[in-house]
Amino acid sequence: MPLRAKFVALAALVVLSASAFAADLVVLRNGFSIRHQRREVMGATTRLYFESGKQSGWIDVPTAEIASYQREEVEVIEASPPAKIEGIPGLVEAASDRHQVDADLVNSVIQAESGFNPRARSPKGAQGLMQLMPATASKLGVGNAWEPRDNIEGGTRYLRQLLEQYNGDTIKALAAYNAGPERVEQYRGVPPYRETRNYVRRVIVDFNRKKVAQQKAAATAQRSNKTAKKPEPAAAENAPRP
């Protein structure tokens, strides 16, 4: 299954306000939760199925990592669009297509990393939109981390590498993007650092907002199409009778 399809499952991780619909919620031992439409337990693995707008897919989680199941009303919130910086949306789309990483996920990482500021620099020296460390940028072949095209290309390629490394586990990939793969391996999951946990949660919340808003928009469009296609009464039926 393509990594792109698996990402959408995380659209159900955290949900905030507006209109509501029912969902199943699985709570993991690491404190995260995943909303889904149905599930299938396959021994050591539990497969969670989801739908988001016109997209559907599944994500596998270790059964032993599931603490509980809940039934919950999911609140829908409109997604806030990313900062409108000319040219950047197109660069994200192009890099996402090349590396088969969900563009919404890349945008959510950029929002968390730099707030879409191409000149952002962290106290530790991370640079640009996706906050690449110089050593990481060098390994990725990024010529100029301050150049949006190079930065987004390198950051998206790195995100893809991490997703492959962790078999599509987006939470671990995001934790590694923030704290480094060594720390994820050391703690066998999200490191117990407040910064990293907040970072992962922040990306997931933003990603979730985008996907739930898309789901709401798709449902609204579908209702509008059905209304538009409603047949008009025949002209003969509407004509006045003698």
Sequence and secondary structure as in RCSB ss.txt:
>XXXX:A:sequence
MPLRAKFVALAALVVLSASAFAADLVVLRNGFSIRHQRREVMGATTRLYFESGKQSGWIDVPTAEIASYQREEVE
VIEASPPAKIEGIPGLVEAASDRHQVDADLVNSVIQAESGFNPRARSPKGAQGLMQLMPATASKLGVGNAWEPRD
NIEGGTRYLRQLLEQYNGDTIKALAAYNAGPERVEQYRGVPPYRETRNYVRRVIVDFNRKKVAQQKAAATAQRSN
KTAKKPEPAAAENAPRP
>XXXX:A:secstr
  HHHHHGGGGGS   SSSEEEEEEEEETTS EEEESEEEEETTEEEEEEEETTEEEEEEEEGGGEEEEEEEEEE
          TTHHHHHHHHHHHHT  HHHHHHHHHHHHTT TT B TT  BTTTTB HHHHHHTT S TTSHHH
HHHHHHHHHHHHHHHTTT HHHHHHHHHH HHHHHHHTSS S HHHHHHHHHHHHHHHHHHHHHHHHHHHHHHHH
HHHTS    HHHHS   
